[in-house]
Amino acid sequence: MVLTLAAITNVSYGTILYAFSVLLSEDAAAGEFDRALLSG
């Protein structure tokens, strides 16, 4: 049960993270956001 929940959480988190990174890369301000995040 615990392993199943962990696997589902891991997959869903990875999917959300991937979708978020795709949206950022398509955004014109993605580079600005990355630099601000790294320097901040």
C-alpha distance matrix in Angstrom:
0.0 3.8 5.5 5.1 6.3 8.6 9.9 10.7 12.3 14.1 15.5 16.5 18.1 19.9 21.2 22.5 24.1 25.7 27.0 28.3 30.1 31.6 32.9 34.4 36.0 37.6 38.9 42.4 41.6 38.6 40.9 42.1 38.7 37.6 40.8 40.5 36.9 37.8 41.1 39.8
3.8 0.0 3.8 5.4 5.2 6.1 8.6 9.9 10.5 12.1 14.2 15.3 16.2 18.1 19.9 20.9 22.1 24.0 25.6 26.5 28.1 30.0 31.4 32.4 34.2 36.0 37.1 40.5 39.4 36.4 38.4 39.6 36.1 34.9 37.9 37.6 34.0 34.7 37.9 36.6
5.5 3.8 0.0 3.8 5.5 5.0 6.1 8.6 9.7 10.3 12.2 14.1 15.1 16.2 18.2 19.8 20.7 22.2 24.2 25.4 26.6 28.3 30.0 31.1 32.5 34.5 35.9 39.2 38.3 35.1 37.0 38.5 35.2 33.7 36.8 36.8 33.2 33.7 37.1 36.1
5.1 5.4 3.8 0.0 3.8 5.4 5.1 6.2 8.5 9.8 10.7 12.2 14.0 15.3 16.5 18.3 19.8 21.0 22.6 24.1 25.6 27.0 28.6 30.1 31.5 33.1 34.6 38.1 37.5 34.4 36.6 38.2 34.9 33.6 37.0 37.0 33.5 34.3 37.8 36.8
6.3 5.2 5.5 3.8 0.0 3.8 5.4 5.1 6.0 8.4 10.0 10.5 11.9 14.0 15.3 16.3 17.9 19.7 21.0 22.1 24.0 25.6 26.8 28.2 29.9 31.5 32.7 36.2 35.3 32.4 34.7 36.0 32.5 31.6 34.9 34.6 31.1 32.2 35.5 34.2
8.6 6.1 5.0 5.4 3.8 0.0 3.8 5.5 5.1 6.0 8.6 9.9 10.3 12.0 14.1 15.2 16.1 18.0 19.8 20.7 22.1 24.1 25.5 26.5 28.1 30.1 31.3 34.6 33.6 30.5 32.5 33.8 30.4 29.1 32.3 32.2 28.6 29.4 32.7 31.6
9.9 8.6 6.1 5.1 5.4 3.8 0.0 3.8 5.4 5.1 6.1 8.5 9.8 10.5 12.2 14.2 15.2 16.3 18.3 19.8 20.9 22.4 24.3 25.6 26.8 28.6 30.2 33.6 33.0 29.7 31.8 33.5 30.3 28.9 32.2 32.5 29.0 29.7 33.2 32.5
10.7 9.9 8.6 6.2 5.1 5.5 3.8 0.0 3.8 5.5 5.2 6.1 8.4 9.9 10.6 12.2 14.0 15.3 16.5 18.1 19.8 21.1 22.5 24.1 25.6 27.1 28.5 32.1 31.6 28.6 31.1 32.6 29.4 28.4 31.9 31.9 28.6 29.8 33.3 32.3
12.3 10.5 9.7 8.5 6.0 5.1 5.4 3.8 0.0 3.8 5.5 5.2 5.9 8.4 9.8 10.5 11.9 14.0 15.3 16.2 18.0 19.8 20.9 22.2 24.0 25.7 26.7 30.2 29.3 26.4 28.8 30.0 26.6 25.7 29.1 28.9 25.5 26.7 30.1 28.9
14.1 12.1 10.3 9.8 8.4 6.0 5.1 5.5 3.8 0.0 3.8 5.6 5.2 6.1 8.6 10.0 10.4 12.1 14.2 15.2 16.3 18.2 19.9 20.9 22.2 24.3 25.6 28.9 28.1 24.9 26.9 28.5 25.3 23.9 27.2 27.4 24.0 24.8 28.3 27.6
15.5 14.2 12.2 10.7 10.0 8.6 6.1 5.2 5.5 3.8 0.0 3.8 5.5 5.1 6.1 8.6 9.8 10.4 12.2 14.1 15.2 16.4 18.3 19.8 20.9 22.6 24.3 27.8 27.4 24.3 26.5 28.4 25.4 24.2 27.7 28.2 25.0 25.9 29.6 29.1
16.5 15.3 14.1 12.2 10.5 9.9 8.5 6.1 5.2 5.6 3.8 0.0 3.8 5.4 5.0 6.2 8.5 9.8 10.5 12.1 14.1 15.3 16.5 18.2 19.9 21.2 22.5 26.1 25.7 22.9 25.5 27.1 23.9 23.2 26.8 26.9 23.8 25.3 28.8 27.9
18.1 16.2 15.1 14.0 11.9 10.3 9.8 8.4 5.9 5.2 5.5 3.8 0.0 3.8 5.4 5.1 6.0 8.5 9.9 10.4 12.1 14.1 15.3 16.3 18.2 20.0 21.0 24.4 23.5 20.5 22.9 24.3 21.0 20.1 23.6 23.6 20.4 21.8 25.2 24.3
19.9 18.1 16.2 15.3 14.0 12.0 10.5 9.9 8.4 6.1 5.1 5.4 3.8 0.0 3.8 5.5 5.0 6.0 8.5 9.7 10.4 12.2 14.1 15.2 16.3 18.3 19.8 23.2 22.6 19.3 21.5 23.4 20.4 19.1 22.7 23.2 20.2 21.1 24.8 24.4
21.2 19.9 18.2 16.5 15.3 14.1 12.2 10.6 9.8 8.6 6.1 5.0 5.4 3.8 0.0 3.8 5.4 5.1 6.1 8.5 9.9 10.5 12.3 14.2 15.3 16.6 18.4 21.9 21.9 18.9 21.5 23.5 20.6 19.8 23.6 24.2 21.4 22.8 26.4 26.0
22.5 20.9 19.8 18.3 16.3 15.2 14.2 12.2 10.5 10.0 8.6 6.2 5.1 5.5 3.8 0.0 3.8 5.4 5.1 6.0 8.6 9.8 10.5 12.2 14.2 15.4 16.5 20.1 19.6 16.9 19.8 21.3 18.1 17.8 21.6 21.7 19.0 20.9 24.2 23.5
24.1 22.1 20.7 19.8 17.9 16.1 15.2 14.0 11.9 10.4 9.8 8.5 6.0 5.0 5.4 3.8 0.0 3.8 5.5 5.1 6.1 8.6 9.9 10.5 12.2 14.3 15.3 18.6 17.8 14.7 17.1 18.7 15.6 14.8 18.5 18.8 16.0 17.5 21.0 20.6
25.7 24.0 22.2 21.0 19.7 18.0 16.3 15.3 14.0 12.1 10.4 9.8 8.5 6.0 5.1 5.4 3.8 0.0 3.8 5.4 5.1 6.2 8.6 9.8 10.5 12.4 14.2 17.6 17.5 14.3 16.7 18.9 16.4 15.4 19.1 20.1 17.7 18.9 22.5 22.6
27.0 25.6 24.2 22.6 21.0 19.8 18.3 16.5 15.3 14.2 12.2 10.5 9.9 8.5 6.1 5.1 5.5 3.8 0.0 3.8 5.5 5.1 6.2 8.6 9.9 10.7 12.4 16.0 16.3 13.7 16.7 18.7 16.2 16.0 19.8 20.4 18.4 20.2 23.6 23.4
28.3 26.5 25.4 24.1 22.1 20.7 19.8 18.1 16.2 15.2 14.1 12.1 10.4 9.7 8.5 6.0 5.1 5.4 3.8 0.0 3.8 5.4 5.1 6.2 8.6 9.9 10.6 14.1 13.6 11.0 14.1 15.6 12.8 12.9 16.7 16.9 14.9 17.0 20.2 19.8
30.1 28.1 26.6 25.6 24.0 22.1 20.9 19.8 18.0 16.3 15.2 14.1 12.1 10.4 9.9 8.6 6.1 5.1 5.5 3.8 0.0 3.8 5.4 5.0 6.1 8.6 9.8 12.8 12.5 9.2 11.7 13.9 11.5 10.8 14.5 15.6 13.7 15.2 18.5 18.8
31.6 30.0 28.3 27.0 25.6 24.1 22.4 21.1 19.8 18.2 16.4 15.3 14.1 12.2 10.5 9.8 8.6 6.2 5.1 5.4 3.8 0.0 3.8 5.4 5.1 6.2 8.6 11.9 12.7 9.9 12.7 15.2 13.5 13.2 16.8 18.1 16.8 18.3 21.5 22.0
32.9 31.4 30.0 28.6 26.8 25.5 24.3 22.5 20.9 19.9 18.3 16.5 15.3 14.1 12.3 10.5 9.9 8.6 6.2 5.1 5.4 3.8 0.0 3.8 5.5 5.2 6.3 10.0 10.7 8.7 12.2 14.0 12.1 12.9 16.4 17.1 16.1 18.3 21.1 21.2
34.4 32.4 31.1 30.1 28.2 26.5 25.6 24.1 22.2 20.9 19.8 18.2 16.3 15.2 14.2 12.2 10.5 9.8 8.6 6.2 5.0 5.4 3.8 0.0 3.8 5.4 5.0 8.1 7.8 5.1 8.6 10.3 8.5 9.2 12.6 13.4 12.7 14.8 17.4 17.7
36.0 34.2 32.5 31.5 29.9 28.1 26.8 25.6 24.0 22.2 20.9 19.9 18.2 16.3 15.3 14.2 12.2 10.5 9.9 8.6 6.1 5.1 5.5 3.8 0.0 3.8 5.4 7.6 8.5 5.6 8.0 10.9 10.1 9.9 13.1 14.8 14.4 15.7 18.4 19.4
37.6 36.0 34.5 33.1 31.5 30.1 28.6 27.1 25.7 24.3 22.6 21.2 20.0 18.3 16.6 15.4 14.3 12.4 10.7 9.9 8.6 6.2 5.2 5.4 3.8 0.0 3.8 6.4 8.7 7.3 10.2 12.5 12.1 12.9 15.8 17.1 17.1 18.9 21.3 22.1
38.9 37.1 35.9 34.6 32.7 31.3 30.2 28.5 26.7 25.6 24.3 22.5 21.0 19.8 18.4 16.5 15.3 14.2 12.4 10.6 9.8 8.6 6.3 5.0 5.4 3.8 0.0 3.8 5.4 5.3 8.6 9.9 9.6 11.3 13.9 14.7 15.2 17.4 19.3 19.8
42.4 40.5 39.2 38.1 36.2 34.6 33.6 32.1 30.2 28.9 27.8 26.1 24.4 23.2 21.9 20.1 18.6 17.6 16.0 14.1 12.8 11.9 10.0 8.1 7.6 6.4 3.8 0.0 3.8 5.6 7.4 8.4 9.6 11.5 13.1 14.1 15.5 17.4 18.8 19.6
41.6 39.4 38.3 37.5 35.3 33.6 33.0 31.6 29.3 28.1 27.4 25.7 23.5 22.6 21.9 19.6 17.8 17.5 16.3 13.6 12.5 12.7 10.7 7.8 8.5 8.7 5.4 3.8 0.0 3.8 5.5 5.1 6.1 8.6 10.0 10.5 12.1 14.2 15.4 16.0
38.6 36.4 35.1 34.4 32.4 30.5 29.7 28.6 26.4 24.9 24.3 22.9 20.5 19.3 18.9 16.9 14.7 14.3 13.7 11.0 9.2 9.9 8.7 5.1 5.6 7.3 5.3 5.6 3.8 0.0 3.8 5.4 5.1 6.2 8.7 9.9 10.4 12.2 14.2 15.1
40.9 38.4 37.0 36.6 34.7 32.5 31.8 31.1 28.8 26.9 26.5 25.5 22.9 21.5 21.5 19.8 17.1 16.7 16.7 14.1 11.7 12.7 12.2 8.6 8.0 10.2 8.6 7.4 5.5 3.8 0.0 3.8 5.4 5.1 6.2 8.5 9.8 10.6 12.2 13.9
42.1 39.6 38.5 38.2 36.0 33.8 33.5 32.6 30.0 28.5 28.4 27.1 24.3 23.4 23.5 21.3 18.7 18.9 18.7 15.6 13.9 15.2 14.0 10.3 10.9 12.5 9.9 8.4 5.1 5.4 3.8 0.0 3.8 5.5 5.3 6.1 8.5 10.0 10.6 11.8
38.7 36.1 35.2 34.9 32.5 30.4 30.3 29.4 26.6 25.3 25.4 23.9 21.0 20.4 20.6 18.1 15.6 16.4 16.2 12.8 11.5 13.5 12.1 8.5 10.1 12.1 9.6 9.6 6.1 5.1 5.4 3.8 0.0 3.8 5.5 5.1 6.0 8.6 9.9 10.2
37.6 34.9 33.7 33.6 31.6 29.1 28.9 28.4 25.7 23.9 24.2 23.2 20.1 19.1 19.8 17.8 14.8 15.4 16.0 12.9 10.8 13.2 12.9 9.2 9.9 12.9 11.3 11.5 8.6 6.2 5.1 5.5 3.8 0.0 3.8 5.5 5.1 6.1 8.5 9.8
40.8 37.9 36.8 37.0 34.9 32.3 32.2 31.9 29.1 27.2 27.7 26.8 23.6 22.7 23.6 21.6 18.5 19.1 19.8 16.7 14.5 16.8 16.4 12.6 13.1 15.8 13.9 13.1 10.0 8.7 6.2 5.3 5.5 3.8 0.0 3.8 5.4 5.2 6.0 8.2
40.5 37.6 36.8 37.0 34.6 32.2 32.5 31.9 28.9 27.4 28.2 26.9 23.6 23.2 24.2 21.7 18.8 20.1 20.4 16.9 15.6 18.1 17.1 13.4 14.8 17.1 14.7 14.1 10.5 9.9 8.5 6.1 5.1 5.5 3.8 0.0 3.8 5.6 5.3 5.7
36.9 34.0 33.2 33.5 31.1 28.6 29.0 28.6 25.5 24.0 25.0 23.8 20.4 20.2 21.4 19.0 16.0 17.7 18.4 14.9 13.7 16.8 16.1 12.7 14.4 17.1 15.2 15.5 12.1 10.4 9.8 8.5 6.0 5.1 5.4 3.8 0.0 3.8 5.6 5.2
37.8 34.7 33.7 34.3 32.2 29.4 29.7 29.8 26.7 24.8 25.9 25.3 21.8 21.1 22.8 20.9 17.5 18.9 20.2 17.0 15.2 18.3 18.3 14.8 15.7 18.9 17.4 17.4 14.2 12.2 10.6 10.0 8.6 6.1 5.2 5.6 3.8 0.0 3.8 5.6
41.1 37.9 37.1 37.8 35.5 32.7 33.2 33.3 30.1 28.3 29.6 28.8 25.2 24.8 26.4 24.2 21.0 22.5 23.6 20.2 18.5 21.5 21.1 17.4 18.4 21.3 19.3 18.8 15.4 14.2 12.2 10.6 9.9 8.5 6.0 5.3 5.6 3.8 0.0 3.8
39.8 36.6 36.1 36.8 34.2 31.6 32.5 32.3 28.9 27.6 29.1 27.9 24.3 24.4 26.0 23.5 20.6 22.6 23.4 19.8 18.8 22.0 21.2 17.7 19.4 22.1 19.8 19.6 16.0 15.1 13.9 11.8 10.2 9.8 8.2 5.7 5.2 5.6 3.8 0.0
